[in-house]
Amino acid sequence: MDQKAMSVVREKLDPVLENQGFRFQEEKQEEKGVSVAYVNEERLSYSVLYNSTTKQFELRSATLPEDEEAEIPWRTLSSWLFDPEQDDMRSAESIGNDFAETIQGPKRVEALQIAKKRHKKEQESAQDPLFLMNRLSNILPALKEDMIEERSKYGTLRPIAFVETYVLPKLSELLLSGESASVQKLADLMNDLYENGDMDVRSIITMVILNGLNPQMVQEKLVPLFTEDMQKGYKAGFKMKDKKVKPEKVKKQSKVVAKALKNNQGRG
C-alpha cells in the first residue's frame, strides 16, 4: 500500500477525532494489512485498516477489552475500494472525508455520549466504601491486615463498624504524630473521594470519620488542607453530629448515611 494514501486519510480524521477526545494510539501491521488506531478515555476506539487482500480501506470501531491480550471485537462502519496502482490521492481524500463524516454522524456521536455516561457511572460505582478502605490502607498499611480479619470474621467488610473499630484509632494516632506528609495524603484522599466518591463514601468521610475524630485535631490539622467543597461537606456533617433524625427522614437516606446519623446522635 502507498503509505501516502493512509497519510491523506489520517489528515482528514485526526482533527475530527482529536475534537471528540480521541488520541492516536498506534500504527501496526495486522494480518490483513496496515492499520492505525485511536482511543479515548472510555476505551472506545476507532481504527482505519487498509486490507491489502481486498484492496480497500475500512473504518472500524470497538470498545477495547480490559485484557490487552484479548482480541479486539472490531466492527466495520464504512469501507472503500482503493487500488494504489489505479487510484490517486484525490480518491484517498474522498475516503478520508467519508470516514470523517461517518464519525461526526448522529449515530456515532450518540454512541460516544453513551460510552462517556457509562464510563462515568462505572467510575462512580467503583469509588464505593471498599474503594475508600483500600485507599486508606495505602496511608495506614496496618489496615490491610485488619481488612483480612474483618472479612474472615464476617464474610464481608462492614464500612461503618470497620471505620469505628480500626480506622478511627489509627487516624487519631496519625494526627497526633505530626507526620505532615501522611496528613497531607489523608487530606488529599478525602478531597478526591468527597468529590468523586458515591453518596456512601461522602457520608463515611464527613459523618463517620471526621465526626469520629477529635474536633480540635480535625480543625487544626485537616481543615486547612481541605478544598472548598470538602470544607463545606465537613461543616455540614459536623452540624448533623448532635441532631436527632426522624424515622421517616432516615428511610430516605442510604443505609450507610442512616447508620452514620444514628451513630452520631449524642456524640459530643
C-alpha positions as CSV (number, residue, x, y, z in Angstrom):
1,M,0.0,0.0,0.0
2,D,1.1,3.5,-0.7
3,Q,1.8,5.0,2.7
4,K,0.9,8.4,1.4
5,A,-2.7,7.3,0.9
6,M,-3.0,6.4,4.6
7,S,-1.5,9.7,5.5
8,V,-4.1,11.6,3.4
9,V,-6.9,9.6,5.1
10,R,-5.4,10.4,8.5
11,E,-5.2,14.1,7.6
12,K,-9.0,14.2,7.4
13,L,-9.6,12.1,10.5
14,D,-7.0,13.4,13.0
15,P,-8.7,16.8,13.7
16,V,-12.2,15.3,13.9
17,L,-11.1,12.6,16.4
18,E,-9.0,14.9,18.4
19,N,-12.0,17.2,18.8
20,Q,-14.0,14.3,20.1
21,G,-11.4,13.4,22.7
22,F,-9.5,10.7,20.9
23,R,-5.7,10.4,20.7
24,F,-3.6,8.5,18.2
25,Q,-2.6,5.1,19.7
26,E,-0.6,3.2,17.2
27,E,0.2,2.1,13.7
28,K,0.8,-1.6,13.2
29,Q,0.9,-4.4,10.7
30,E,-2.0,-6.7,11.0
31,E,-2.6,-10.0,9.2
32,K,-4.9,-8.2,6.7
33,G,-2.7,-5.1,6.3
34,V,-1.6,-1.8,7.9
35,S,-3.8,-0.2,10.4
36,V,-3.9,2.9,12.6
37,A,-5.9,3.2,15.8
38,Y,-7.2,5.9,18.1
39,V,-8.6,5.6,21.6
40,N,-10.3,7.8,24.2
41,E,-10.6,7.7,28.0
42,E,-13.7,5.5,27.8
43,R,-11.7,2.9,25.8
44,L,-13.8,3.5,22.8
45,S,-11.6,3.1,19.7
46,Y,-11.6,3.9,16.0
47,S,-9.3,2.2,13.5
48,V,-8.5,2.6,9.9
49,L,-7.3,-0.6,8.2
50,Y,-6.0,-1.0,4.6
51,N,-6.9,-4.5,3.7
52,S,-4.2,-5.4,1.2
53,T,-6.1,-8.5,0.0
54,T,-9.4,-6.9,-0.9
55,K,-7.7,-3.6,-1.7
56,Q,-9.9,-1.4,0.5
57,F,-9.9,1.0,3.4
58,E,-12.0,0.1,6.3
59,L,-13.2,2.3,9.2
60,R,-13.8,0.2,12.3
61,S,-14.9,0.8,15.9
62,A,-14.8,-1.2,19.1
63,T,-14.7,-0.9,22.8
64,L,-11.3,-2.2,23.8
65,P,-11.3,-5.1,26.3
66,E,-9.6,-4.7,29.6
67,D,-7.4,-7.7,28.8
68,E,-4.8,-6.2,26.4
69,E,-4.1,-9.7,25.1
70,A,-7.7,-10.3,24.1
71,E,-8.9,-10.0,20.5
72,I,-10.4,-6.6,19.7
73,P,-14.1,-7.0,18.5
74,W,-13.8,-4.6,15.6
75,R,-17.0,-3.6,13.7
76,T,-16.7,-2.2,10.2
77,L,-18.6,1.1,9.9
78,S,-17.5,2.0,6.3
79,S,-15.3,0.6,3.6
80,W,-14.0,1.9,0.3
81,L,-12.1,0.2,-2.5
82,F,-8.7,1.7,-3.2
83,D,-6.1,0.3,-5.6
84,P,-2.8,2.1,-5.3
85,E,-2.0,1.3,-8.9
86,Q,-5.1,2.9,-10.3
87,D,-6.4,5.4,-7.7
88,D,-4.8,8.7,-6.9
89,M,-4.7,10.8,-3.8
90,R,-8.0,12.5,-4.6
91,S,-9.6,9.1,-4.0
92,A,-7.8,8.8,-0.7
93,E,-9.0,12.3,0.2
94,S,-12.6,11.3,-0.6
95,I,-12.3,8.2,1.6
96,G,-10.9,10.4,4.5
97,N,-13.8,12.8,4.1
98,D,-16.4,10.0,4.2
99,F,-14.8,8.4,7.3
100,A,-14.8,11.8,9.0
101,E,-18.4,12.4,8.2
102,T,-19.3,8.9,9.5
103,I,-17.6,9.7,12.8
104,Q,-19.3,13.0,13.1
105,G,-22.7,11.5,12.2
106,P,-25.5,11.4,14.8
107,K,-25.3,7.7,15.4
108,R,-21.5,7.8,16.2
109,V,-21.9,10.9,18.3
110,E,-24.7,9.2,20.3
111,A,-22.5,6.1,20.8
112,L,-19.7,8.4,22.1
113,Q,-22.1,10.1,24.6
114,I,-23.4,6.7,25.8
115,A,-19.9,5.4,26.3
116,K,-19.0,8.6,28.3
117,K,-22.0,8.2,30.5
118,R,-21.4,4.5,31.1
119,H,-17.7,5.2,31.9
120,K,-18.7,7.9,34.4
121,K,-21.2,5.6,36.1
122,E,-18.7,2.8,36.3
123,Q,-16.2,5.2,37.9
124,E,-18.7,6.5,40.4
125,S,-19.8,3.0,41.3
126,A,-16.2,1.8,41.7
127,Q,-15.5,4.6,44.3
128,D,-17.6,2.9,47.0
129,P,-16.8,2.3,50.7
130,L,-14.5,-0.6,49.9
131,F,-12.5,1.6,47.5
132,L,-12.2,4.2,50.3
133,M,-10.8,1.5,52.7
134,N,-8.3,0.3,50.1
135,R,-7.1,3.9,49.6
136,L,-6.9,4.4,53.3
137,S,-4.8,1.3,53.6
138,N,-2.1,2.9,51.4
139,I,-1.7,5.6,54.1
140,L,-2.3,3.2,57.0
141,P,-0.7,-0.1,55.9
142,A,-1.8,-1.9,59.1
143,L,-5.4,-1.6,57.8
144,K,-4.7,-4.3,55.2
145,E,-4.4,-7.0,57.9
146,D,-7.5,-5.6,59.7
147,M,-9.4,-5.9,56.4
148,I,-8.4,-9.5,56.1
149,E,-9.5,-10.2,59.7
150,E,-12.8,-8.4,59.1
151,R,-13.7,-10.4,56.0
152,S,-12.6,-13.6,57.7
153,K,-14.8,-13.0,60.7
154,Y,-17.9,-11.5,59.0
155,G,-17.6,-12.6,55.4
156,T,-17.6,-9.0,54.2
157,L,-16.4,-5.6,55.2
158,R,-18.8,-3.6,57.3
159,P,-17.9,0.0,56.4
160,I,-19.1,1.9,59.5
161,A,-18.2,-0.8,62.0
162,F,-14.8,-1.2,60.4
163,V,-14.1,2.6,60.4
164,E,-15.1,2.9,64.1
165,T,-13.1,-0.2,65.2
166,Y,-10.0,0.0,63.1
167,V,-9.7,3.3,61.2
168,L,-10.5,5.9,63.7
169,P,-7.9,4.9,66.3
170,K,-5.2,4.8,63.7
171,L,-6.2,8.1,62.2
172,S,-6.1,9.7,65.7
173,E,-2.6,8.4,66.1
174,L,-1.6,9.8,62.7
175,L,-2.9,13.2,63.5
176,L,-1.2,13.2,66.9
177,S,2.1,12.0,65.4
178,G,2.7,15.2,63.4
179,E,3.6,13.4,60.2
180,S,2.8,16.2,57.9
181,A,3.3,14.2,54.7
182,S,0.9,11.5,55.7
183,V,-1.6,14.0,57.0
184,Q,-1.4,15.8,53.6
185,K,-2.0,12.5,51.8
186,L,-5.1,11.9,54.1
187,A,-6.5,15.3,53.3
188,D,-5.8,14.8,49.5
189,L,-7.6,11.4,49.7
190,M,-10.6,13.0,51.4
191,N,-10.7,15.9,48.9
192,D,-10.6,13.5,46.0
193,L,-13.2,11.0,47.2
194,Y,-15.5,13.6,48.6
195,E,-15.7,15.0,45.0
196,N,-15.7,11.7,43.1
197,G,-17.0,9.1,45.5
198,D,-20.6,7.9,45.8
199,M,-23.0,9.1,48.5
200,D,-22.0,6.4,51.0
201,V,-18.3,7.4,50.7
202,R,-19.0,11.1,51.2
203,S,-21.1,10.2,54.3
204,I,-18.4,8.0,55.8
205,I,-15.8,10.7,55.3
206,T,-17.9,13.5,56.8
207,M,-20.2,11.9,59.4
208,V,-18.2,8.8,60.5
209,I,-14.5,9.6,60.1
210,L,-14.4,13.4,60.6
211,N,-17.1,13.4,63.2
212,G,-15.5,10.5,65.0
213,L,-12.1,12.2,65.4
214,N,-11.2,14.9,67.9
215,P,-12.8,18.1,66.5
216,Q,-9.9,20.3,67.5
217,M,-7.4,18.0,65.8
218,V,-9.5,17.9,62.6
219,Q,-9.9,21.7,62.5
220,E,-6.2,22.3,63.2
221,K,-4.6,19.5,61.1
222,L,-7.1,18.7,58.3
223,V,-9.5,21.5,57.6
224,P,-6.8,23.9,56.3
225,L,-5.8,21.3,53.8
226,F,-9.3,20.7,52.5
227,T,-10.7,22.0,49.3
228,E,-13.6,24.5,49.5
229,D,-16.1,21.7,48.7
230,M,-14.6,19.4,51.3
231,Q,-14.7,22.2,53.9
232,K,-18.4,22.7,53.2
233,G,-19.0,19.0,53.5
234,Y,-17.2,18.8,56.8
235,K,-19.2,21.7,58.2
236,A,-22.5,20.3,57.0
237,G,-21.6,16.9,58.5
238,F,-20.5,18.4,61.8
239,K,-23.9,20.2,62.1
240,M,-25.6,16.8,62.0
241,K,-23.5,15.4,64.8
242,D,-25.9,16.1,67.6
243,K,-29.1,16.2,65.6
244,K,-31.8,13.5,66.1
245,V,-33.2,12.2,62.8
246,K,-36.8,11.5,62.4
247,P,-37.6,7.9,61.3
248,E,-39.2,9.0,58.1
249,K,-36.2,11.0,57.2
250,V,-33.9,8.1,57.8
251,K,-35.8,5.9,55.4
252,K,-35.0,8.3,52.6
253,Q,-31.2,8.0,53.2
254,S,-28.9,5.3,52.1
255,K,-28.2,2.6,54.6
256,V,-24.7,3.9,55.3
257,V,-26.0,7.5,55.7
258,A,-28.8,6.5,58.0
259,K,-26.5,4.4,60.2
260,A,-23.9,7.2,60.3
261,L,-26.5,9.6,61.5
262,K,-27.8,7.2,64.1
263,N,-24.4,6.5,65.5
264,N,-23.5,10.2,65.7
265,Q,-26.6,11.1,67.8
266,G,-25.4,12.1,71.2
267,R,-21.7,12.2,70.3
268,G,-20.1,15.3,71.7
